[in-house]
Amino acid sequence: MINTVILMATVLSNGTFITLFQENRAFVLAELNLKLEKGINAIEVKEIPREIFPGSVELFSPAKGVRISSSRILYDLEPENLLKKYIGETVLLRREKGEEEPFTLESFDNQYIYLRCREGSLMPLKLSDFDRLHFPPKEGLVTTPTLMLEVESKRAKSTNAYLSYMTGGFSWDAMYTSMLDGNSMKFNGYAVIQNNTSVDFKNCVISLFAGEAHLVQAPPPERVMLAAKSVEYGGAQKVGGDFYLYKLEGKRDIPAFSEVKTSFLERTFEVSREYRFDSRYWGSDRVKLIVHFRNESDDPIPPGVLSMYVPGAKGRPVFVGESSLEVLPPGAKAELVYGYASDIKVDRKVKSRERISKNEHRETIEVKITNGKKEDIKVNVYEHPYGMWQIIEHNYPFEKVDANTVKFELPVKGKGTSTLVYTVRYRY
C-alpha cells in the first residue's frame, strides 16, 4: 500500500529559501513537514514552476532511511500532454466561420494531428493549428504543474525535510544610486528581481548570487543548500571560495509575473573627481566628468547601472548622469563617467606634419582648453600616438600610460585658458 501526501510547496512549507542567479536561474529550497508511513509514500507537491528542471529535484531529510525512489513532473496543459489525454475521445474543431465540429482524436506526431470525421475519414490538422481545437471537460486533468515524488521510508515517522530544485523563470539585476557631495559619495544598491513564472512565492528568504556561475549543469543541490543555510546570519557570505551570497533582510513575497525592487547594499565612499579629455574620440571637444573610488569593504559589488545625483536647492537630489558599473572586488578601484562638462571647451588640432625621411615623420599637436568656470581646475589630456613613436618636445610633463597612450595634466585658471603643445616623432 502506498501512502499519499499532498503538499502545497509554496504554502504549507515551514520556510522557503531562494537563491537567485543572474542567468535566468533560481535555486529553491523548501522546508516541508512530512508524515511518512513505512514503505513507499506518494507525495504530490503542487504550486511549482513550469520551468523546473526535473533532474535537479532532491529531498534532504535528517532522518535516516528516507530517500526519493522516483520523481516526475505532471502537467497536462502542455500541448503534447493534452493531446495524449484525449486520444480516442471527442474534440471540437473551430472552422473558419466560427462553428465547431466534433472529431475523434486518433493520433498525432511532430507535424500533424490526425482527426477522424463522423463518416470515418481521417483528416490531418497541422500541429501549428493546435489552438483551433477545443477540449471538453475531463476529470483527472492536472492543470497546475505538480511534482510527484515516491519517497521510501524504512519506518513510519514524522520528519522535516528539505525539497530542493533548480528552475528557470527567475533573474535579478543590480541597480545603484549615488549622492555625490564634495569628496563623499553615498552609495545604495538595489536588486531588481524578476519572477516570470506562474507561481506566487510567499514569505521567502532570498539570497542573491554575486558572480558568474557555470550553469551548463545545475550546481550540486547539497552544496547550494549548505550555502543557503550559511547566509541566514546576514550580510555577504563567501561560498565556494570564489562566490558571494547577499542575503536580503526579512522575508519577502515575489508574486507571479512580477518585478520586485529591494535594497541589498549601502556604502559610503571617499571619491576623487577628474576632468578628462581623450583624443581617441576624434572630433569631440567634450570633457568627461569622472569619479574615482575604491571598494574598501570586504564584499564585492555586483555589476549594474549606477544613477548619480548631486544635492540641489534645499537638498533636493538632482540627476546628473549614469554609468555602467562592472563587478568591483574588495579593494578594487572604480572609474565612472557620469557626464560631460558644459563650461569647459577643448580645441585640438594638428599644427604641422613634416616628413623627415622615408621612414620618419613628425607631428606637432596643439590642445587648447578654455575654462568657463570661476574655479581653477586641472584637466587630464589623453593622447594616443601610434606605432614607433617618441615625444621629442612638450610644454607640459606627461606620463606614459601604455604603448599607445600618454597623459598630460593641464592646470587651467578660472575663466582662463591653457594650451598644450607637443611634437611626436614616428619611425617605421
C-alpha positions as CSV (number, residue, x, y, z in Angstrom):
1,M,0.0,0.0,0.0
2,I,1.2,3.5,-0.9
3,N,0.6,6.4,1.5
4,T,-0.3,9.6,-0.3
5,V,0.7,13.0,1.0
6,I,-0.4,16.2,-0.8
7,L,1.6,19.4,-0.2
8,M,1.4,23.0,-1.5
9,A,5.1,23.7,-1.9
10,T,4.8,27.4,-1.5
11,V,2.1,27.5,1.2
12,L,2.5,24.6,3.7
13,S,6.3,24.7,4.0
14,N,7.9,26.0,7.1
15,G,10.2,28.2,5.1
16,T,11.3,28.7,1.5
17,F,14.8,29.8,0.7
18,I,15.5,31.1,-2.8
19,T,19.0,31.8,-4.3
20,L,18.7,33.9,-7.4
21,F,21.2,33.9,-10.2
22,Q,21.6,36.5,-12.9
23,E,21.5,33.8,-15.7
24,N,17.7,33.2,-15.6
25,R,18.0,30.6,-12.8
26,A,17.0,30.1,-9.2
27,F,17.7,27.5,-6.6
28,V,14.7,26.8,-4.4
29,L,14.9,25.1,-1.0
30,A,11.6,24.5,0.7
31,E,11.3,23.0,4.2
32,L,8.4,20.5,4.4
33,N,6.6,18.7,7.2
34,L,6.2,15.0,6.2
35,K,4.2,12.3,7.9
36,L,5.6,9.1,6.4
37,E,4.4,5.5,6.6
38,K,6.7,2.6,6.4
39,G,7.4,1.7,2.7
40,I,6.6,3.9,-0.3
41,N,4.9,7.2,0.2
42,A,3.5,9.1,-2.8
43,I,4.0,12.8,-2.3
44,E,2.3,15.4,-4.5
45,V,3.9,18.8,-4.4
46,K,1.7,21.5,-6.0
47,E,2.5,25.1,-7.0
48,I,5.8,24.5,-8.6
49,P,7.1,26.5,-11.6
50,R,6.6,25.0,-15.1
51,E,10.3,26.0,-15.7
52,I,11.6,23.5,-13.1
53,F,14.5,21.3,-14.1
54,P,13.2,17.8,-13.3
55,G,16.7,16.3,-12.9
56,S,17.6,18.8,-10.2
57,V,14.9,17.6,-7.7
58,E,16.3,16.4,-4.4
59,L,14.9,15.7,-0.9
60,F,17.1,16.0,2.1
61,S,16.0,14.6,5.5
62,P,17.9,14.5,8.8
63,A,16.0,11.2,9.5
64,K,17.8,8.1,8.4
65,G,16.3,5.7,6.0
66,V,14.4,8.3,4.0
67,R,15.1,8.7,0.3
68,I,13.4,9.6,-3.1
69,S,12.9,6.4,-5.1
70,S,11.5,8.3,-8.1
71,S,10.2,11.8,-9.2
72,R,8.4,13.2,-12.2
73,I,6.6,16.3,-13.2
74,L,2.9,16.2,-14.2
75,Y,1.2,19.0,-16.2
76,D,-1.5,18.2,-18.7
77,L,-1.8,21.7,-20.2
78,E,1.2,21.3,-22.4
79,P,0.0,20.6,-26.0
80,E,1.6,17.2,-26.2
81,N,0.4,16.1,-22.8
82,L,-3.2,17.3,-23.5
83,L,-3.3,15.5,-26.9
84,K,-2.2,12.3,-25.2
85,K,-5.1,12.6,-22.7
86,Y,-7.7,12.9,-25.4
87,I,-6.6,10.2,-27.8
88,G,-9.7,8.2,-28.7
89,E,-12.0,10.9,-27.4
90,T,-14.1,13.6,-29.0
91,V,-12.7,17.1,-29.5
92,L,-14.2,20.1,-31.2
93,L,-12.5,21.8,-34.2
94,R,-13.3,25.5,-34.8
95,R,-14.0,26.2,-38.5
96,E,-13.3,29.4,-40.3
97,K,-16.8,30.9,-39.8
98,G,-16.6,30.1,-36.0
99,E,-18.8,27.0,-36.0
100,E,-17.4,23.9,-34.1
101,E,-17.4,20.4,-35.5
102,P,-16.8,17.2,-33.4
103,F,-14.0,14.9,-34.4
104,T,-12.3,11.9,-32.7
105,L,-8.7,12.5,-31.9
106,E,-6.9,9.4,-33.3
107,S,-3.2,10.3,-33.1
108,F,-0.5,12.9,-33.6
109,D,3.2,13.3,-34.5
110,N,5.6,16.3,-34.6
111,Q,3.8,17.8,-37.7
112,Y,0.1,16.7,-37.7
113,I,-2.8,15.9,-35.5
114,Y,-5.0,13.2,-37.0
115,L,-8.8,13.6,-36.6
116,R,-11.4,11.1,-37.7
117,C,-14.7,12.5,-39.1
118,R,-18.1,11.1,-38.3
119,E,-18.2,9.3,-41.6
120,G,-14.9,7.6,-40.8
121,S,-12.5,9.5,-43.0
122,L,-9.2,10.8,-41.5
123,M,-8.2,14.5,-41.6
124,P,-4.7,15.7,-40.8
125,L,-4.5,19.1,-38.9
126,K,-1.2,20.9,-38.7
127,L,0.2,20.9,-35.2
128,S,0.6,24.7,-35.6
129,D,-3.2,24.9,-35.7
130,F,-3.5,23.3,-32.2
131,D,-5.3,26.4,-30.9
132,R,-8.3,25.7,-33.1
133,L,-9.1,22.6,-31.0
134,H,-11.5,22.8,-28.1
135,F,-11.2,20.1,-25.4
136,P,-14.4,19.1,-23.5
137,P,-14.2,18.9,-19.6
138,K,-12.4,15.9,-18.3
139,E,-11.8,14.6,-14.8
140,G,-8.3,14.0,-13.7
141,L,-6.5,16.7,-15.7
142,V,-3.5,18.1,-13.9
143,T,-4.0,21.8,-14.6
144,T,-1.1,23.1,-12.5
145,P,2.4,21.8,-12.5
146,T,2.7,19.1,-9.9
147,L,5.8,17.3,-8.7
148,M,5.2,13.6,-7.9
149,L,7.6,12.0,-5.5
150,E,7.8,8.5,-4.4
151,V,9.6,8.6,-1.0
152,E,10.8,5.4,0.7
153,S,10.9,5.3,4.5
154,K,12.2,2.3,6.5
155,R,9.7,3.1,9.2
156,A,6.7,5.3,10.0
157,K,7.7,8.7,11.2
158,S,7.0,12.4,11.1
159,T,10.0,14.4,9.9
160,N,11.1,17.7,8.5
161,A,12.7,17.6,5.1
162,Y,14.2,20.0,2.5
163,L,12.9,19.8,-1.0
164,S,15.3,21.5,-3.4
165,Y,15.2,22.1,-7.2
166,M,16.6,24.4,-9.9
167,T,14.2,26.4,-12.0
168,G,14.2,28.9,-14.8
169,G,12.0,31.9,-15.0
170,F,13.9,33.9,-12.3
171,S,16.7,36.5,-12.6
172,W,17.9,39.6,-10.9
173,D,19.9,42.7,-11.8
174,A,21.7,45.3,-9.7
175,M,20.8,49.0,-9.9
176,Y,22.6,51.6,-7.9
177,T,22.0,55.2,-6.9
178,S,24.7,57.5,-5.5
179,M,24.6,61.0,-4.0
180,L,27.8,62.8,-4.8
181,D,28.6,65.6,-2.3
182,G,32.1,67.0,-2.3
183,N,34.6,64.2,-1.8
184,S,32.0,61.8,-0.4
185,M,29.5,59.5,-2.2
186,K,26.6,57.8,-0.5
187,F,26.0,54.6,-2.5
188,N,22.9,52.4,-2.4
189,G,22.4,49.1,-4.2
190,Y,19.0,47.6,-5.2
191,A,18.2,44.2,-6.5
192,V,15.5,44.1,-9.3
193,I,14.1,40.6,-9.1
194,Q,12.0,39.2,-12.0
195,N,9.7,36.3,-11.4
196,N,8.5,35.2,-14.8
197,T,6.9,32.0,-13.5
198,S,3.2,31.5,-12.8
199,V,3.8,30.8,-9.1
200,D,3.5,33.2,-6.2
201,F,6.4,32.7,-3.8
202,K,5.4,34.0,-0.4
203,N,7.4,34.6,2.8
204,C,10.7,33.7,1.2
205,V,14.2,34.2,2.5
206,I,16.1,35.5,-0.6
207,S,19.8,35.4,-1.4
208,L,21.4,37.0,-4.4
209,F,24.3,35.1,-6.0
210,A,27.1,37.5,-6.9
211,G,29.4,36.0,-9.5
212,E,29.0,34.2,-12.8
213,A,28.1,30.6,-12.1
214,H,28.9,27.9,-14.7
215,L,25.4,26.6,-15.3
216,V,25.7,24.1,-18.1
217,Q,24.6,21.7,-15.4
218,A,22.7,22.6,-12.3
219,P,25.0,23.1,-9.3
220,P,25.0,20.1,-6.9
221,P,22.0,20.8,-4.6
222,E,23.7,19.8,-1.4
223,R,26.4,22.4,-1.9
224,V,23.9,25.2,-2.6
225,M,21.8,24.1,0.3
226,L,24.6,24.5,2.7
227,A,25.4,27.9,1.3
228,A,21.8,29.0,1.7
229,K,21.8,27.9,5.3
230,S,25.1,29.7,6.0
231,V,23.7,33.1,4.9
232,E,20.9,33.1,7.5
233,Y,23.3,35.1,9.6
234,G,23.1,38.0,7.2
235,G,25.5,40.1,5.1
236,A,27.5,38.9,2.1
237,Q,28.7,35.4,2.7
238,K,31.6,34.0,0.8
239,V,30.9,30.5,-0.6
240,G,33.0,28.0,-2.5
241,G,36.0,30.3,-2.2
242,D,35.1,32.4,-5.2
243,F,31.4,33.5,-4.9
244,Y,29.3,35.6,-2.6
245,L,25.7,35.5,-1.5
246,Y,23.9,38.6,-0.4
247,K,21.0,37.7,1.9
248,L,18.1,40.2,1.9
249,E,16.8,41.1,5.3
250,G,13.5,39.6,6.5
251,K,11.1,37.6,4.3
252,R,9.6,38.7,1.1
253,D,6.9,37.9,-1.4
254,I,7.7,37.5,-5.1
255,P,4.3,37.4,-6.9
256,A,3.9,35.6,-10.2
257,F,4.9,37.5,-13.3
258,S,6.2,40.4,-11.3
259,E,9.2,42.6,-10.8
260,V,10.3,43.5,-7.3
261,K,12.9,46.1,-6.3
262,T,14.5,45.8,-2.9
263,S,17.6,47.2,-1.2
264,F,20.6,45.0,-0.6
265,L,23.6,47.2,-0.1
266,E,24.5,50.5,1.5
267,R,28.0,52.1,1.4
268,T,29.7,55.5,1.7
269,F,32.9,56.0,-0.3
270,E,35.5,58.7,-0.4
271,V,35.9,59.9,-4.0
272,S,38.1,62.0,-6.2
273,R,36.9,63.7,-9.3
274,E,38.6,64.1,-12.7
275,Y,38.1,66.3,-15.8
276,R,39.3,64.3,-18.8
277,F,39.7,65.0,-22.5
278,D,40.5,61.9,-24.6
279,S,41.6,62.5,-28.2
280,R,40.7,58.9,-29.1
281,Y,37.2,60.2,-29.8
282,W,38.2,62.3,-32.8
283,G,36.1,65.4,-33.5
284,S,34.8,65.7,-29.9
285,D,35.5,68.8,-27.9
286,R,33.8,67.5,-24.7
287,V,35.5,67.0,-21.4
288,K,34.3,63.9,-19.4
289,L,33.3,64.1,-15.8
290,I,34.7,61.1,-14.0
291,V,34.6,60.0,-10.4
292,H,37.1,57.5,-8.8
293,F,36.6,55.4,-5.7
294,R,37.8,52.2,-4.1
295,N,35.7,49.4,-2.7
296,E,37.1,49.4,0.8
297,S,34.6,46.8,2.1
298,D,35.3,43.0,2.3
299,D,32.4,42.3,-0.1
300,P,32.3,42.6,-3.9
301,I,29.9,44.9,-5.6
302,P,28.0,43.1,-8.4
303,P,27.8,44.7,-11.9
304,G,24.9,47.1,-12.6
305,V,23.8,50.5,-13.7
306,L,24.6,53.4,-11.5
307,S,22.5,56.6,-11.4
308,M,24.3,59.6,-10.0
309,Y,22.8,62.6,-8.2
310,V,24.1,65.8,-6.6
311,P,22.4,68.0,-3.9
312,G,20.3,70.7,-5.4
313,A,18.3,73.6,-4.0
314,K,17.1,72.9,-0.4
315,G,18.9,69.5,-0.6
316,R,16.7,68.2,-3.4
317,P,18.5,65.5,-5.4
318,V,19.4,66.4,-9.0
319,F,20.1,63.7,-11.5
320,V,23.4,64.3,-13.4
321,G,24.1,61.1,-15.2
322,E,24.5,57.4,-15.1
323,S,27.2,54.8,-15.9
324,S,27.7,51.1,-16.1
325,L,29.5,49.6,-13.1
326,E,31.5,46.4,-13.7
327,V,31.9,43.9,-10.9
328,L,34.1,45.5,-8.2
329,P,36.0,43.1,-6.0
330,P,37.1,44.1,-2.5
331,G,40.0,46.6,-2.7
332,A,39.4,47.3,-6.4
333,K,39.2,50.8,-7.9
334,A,36.3,52.1,-10.0
335,E,36.3,54.8,-12.6
336,L,32.8,56.0,-13.7
337,V,31.9,58.5,-16.4
338,Y,28.7,60.3,-15.4
339,G,28.5,63.2,-17.8
340,Y,30.3,66.0,-19.7
341,A,31.4,69.4,-18.5
342,S,29.3,72.2,-20.0
343,D,31.6,75.1,-19.3
344,I,35.0,73.5,-20.3
345,K,35.8,73.5,-24.0
346,V,38.7,71.9,-26.0
347,D,40.1,72.9,-29.3
348,R,42.5,70.2,-30.6
349,K,44.4,70.5,-33.9
350,V,47.4,69.2,-35.8
351,K,49.6,72.3,-36.2
352,S,52.1,70.7,-38.5
353,R,53.1,67.5,-40.2
354,E,56.6,67.1,-41.6
355,R,58.3,64.2,-43.4
356,I,62.0,63.9,-42.2
357,S,63.0,60.9,-44.3
358,K,61.5,57.8,-46.0
359,N,61.0,56.1,-42.6
360,E,60.3,59.1,-40.3
361,H,57.9,62.0,-39.9
362,R,56.9,64.4,-37.2
363,E,53.6,65.9,-36.0
364,T,53.0,68.9,-33.7
365,I,49.8,68.8,-31.8
366,E,48.1,71.7,-30.0
367,V,45.3,71.2,-27.4
368,K,43.7,74.4,-26.1
369,I,41.5,74.2,-23.1
370,T,39.1,77.1,-22.1
371,N,37.7,77.1,-18.6
372,G,34.4,78.9,-18.2
373,K,34.2,78.2,-14.5
374,K,35.3,80.6,-11.8
375,E,37.4,78.0,-10.1
376,D,40.8,76.8,-11.1
377,I,40.8,73.3,-12.4
378,K,43.0,70.5,-13.7
379,V,42.3,68.7,-16.9
380,N,43.9,65.4,-17.9
381,V,44.5,65.2,-21.6
382,Y,44.9,61.7,-23.0
383,E,46.7,61.4,-26.4
384,H,47.3,58.2,-28.5
385,P,50.4,58.2,-30.6
386,Y,50.7,55.0,-32.7
387,G,53.4,52.7,-34.0
388,M,57.0,53.5,-33.1
389,W,56.8,57.0,-31.5
390,Q,58.8,59.4,-29.3
391,I,57.7,62.7,-27.9
392,I,60.6,65.0,-28.5
393,E,59.1,68.3,-27.4
394,H,56.4,69.3,-24.9
395,N,55.5,72.2,-22.7
396,Y,53.8,70.1,-20.0
397,P,55.1,66.9,-18.4
398,F,53.5,63.7,-19.5
399,E,53.1,60.1,-18.2
400,K,53.2,57.1,-20.5
401,V,50.1,55.0,-19.6
402,D,50.7,52.2,-22.1
403,A,52.2,51.6,-25.6
404,N,49.8,53.9,-27.3
405,T,48.6,56.3,-24.5
406,V,50.1,59.3,-22.8
407,K,48.6,61.6,-20.2
408,F,49.2,65.3,-19.8
409,E,47.9,67.2,-16.7
410,L,47.0,70.8,-17.5
411,P,46.2,73.3,-14.8
412,V,43.7,75.9,-16.0
413,K,42.9,79.1,-14.2
414,G,39.3,80.2,-13.6
415,K,37.9,82.0,-16.7
416,G,41.3,81.2,-18.3
417,T,42.9,79.1,-20.9
418,S,45.9,76.7,-21.1
419,T,47.4,75.3,-24.3
420,L,49.3,72.1,-24.6
421,V,51.8,71.8,-27.5
422,Y,53.9,68.7,-28.1
423,T,55.8,67.2,-31.0
424,V,55.9,63.5,-31.6
425,R,58.4,61.6,-34.0
426,Y,57.2,58.5,-35.8
427,R,59.6,55.9,-37.2
428,Y,58.5,53.0,-39.4
